[in-house]
């Protein structure tokens, strides 16, 4: 195997472990398992796309890497916003006081 393939495989494995560790550190009360898995996959995508965009081998790879970073970050932020809204639904509301 060439060294490029080994480096890419090494980065992929590190990104996978990083994503898993991020998920393990989040309290189960804050995320549904599906949302946690989605954010882990997006975290892996962010790391991989940052590597691709950072290499700047060709203009196309840099542009596609940048687009991938942007799309993944939108997905992660959207996941946290949805989780926040779901948790807000379960908060107790104060009863309205009559004047």
C-alpha positions in Angstrom: 0.0 0.0 0.0 1.2 3.5 -0.7 1.8 6.0 2.1 -1.1 8.2 1.0 -3.6 5.4 1.6 -2.1 4.6 5.0 -2.2 8.3 6.0 -5.8 8.6 4.9 -6.7 5.4 6.7 -5.0 6.6 9.8 -6.9 9.9 9.7 -10.2 8.1 9.2 -9.6 5.8 12.2 -8.6 8.8 14.4 -11.7 10.7 13.3 -13.9 7.7 14.1 -12.5 7.4 17.6 -12.9 11.2 18.1 -16.5 11.0 17.0 -17.2 8.1 19.4 -15.6 9.9 22.3 -17.6 13.0 21.6 -20.8 10.9 21.8 -19.8 9.1 25.0 -19.2 12.4 26.8 -22.7 13.7 26.0 -25.3 12.9 28.7 -28.0 10.5 27.5 -30.6 12.8 28.8 -29.7 15.4 26.3 -29.8 13.4 23.1 -31.8 10.7 21.6 -29.6 7.9 20.3 -30.4 8.8 16.7 -29.4 12.4 17.1 -26.2 11.4 18.8 -25.3 9.0 16.0 -26.0 11.7 13.4 -23.8 14.2 15.2 -21.0 11.6 15.5 -21.1 10.9 11.8 -21.1 14.6 11.1 -18.1 15.0 13.4 -16.2 12.4 11.4 -17.2 14.1 8.2 -16.0 17.5 9.5 -12.6 16.1 10.4 -12.2 14.3 7.1 -13.3 17.2 5.0 -11.0 19.6 6.9 -8.1 17.4 6.0 -9.1 17.3 2.4 -9.6 21.0 2.2 -6.4 21.7 4.1 -4.2 19.6 1.7 -5.1 22.0 -1.2 -4.0 19.4 -3.8 -6.4 20.7 -6.5 -8.9 23.6 -6.6 -11.7 21.1 -6.9 -10.7 19.1 -3.8 -10.3 22.4 -1.8 -13.8 23.6 -2.9 -15.5 20.3 -2.2 -13.7 20.0 1.1 -14.9 23.4 2.1 -18.5 22.6 1.0 -18.3 19.4 3.0 -17.1 21.3 6.1 -19.9 23.8 5.8 -22.6 21.2 5.2 -21.4 19.1 8.1 -21.3 22.0 10.5 -24.9 23.0 9.5 -26.0 19.4 10.2 -24.3 19.4 13.6 -25.7 22.8 14.7 -29.1 21.9 13.4 -29.0 18.7 15.4 -28.2 20.6 18.6 -31.0 23.1 17.9 -33.5 20.3 17.3 -32.5 18.7 20.5 -32.8 22.0 22.4 -36.3 22.4 21.1 -37.3 18.9 22.0 -36.0 19.4 25.6 -37.9 22.7 25.8 -41.2 20.8 25.2 -40.7 18.8 28.4 -40.0 21.8 30.7 -42.7 22.6 33.2 -44.5 25.8 32.4 -45.6 28.3 35.1 -49.3 28.6 35.4 -50.7 31.9 34.3 -51.7 34.2 37.1 -55.1 35.9 37.0 -55.0 39.7 37.5 
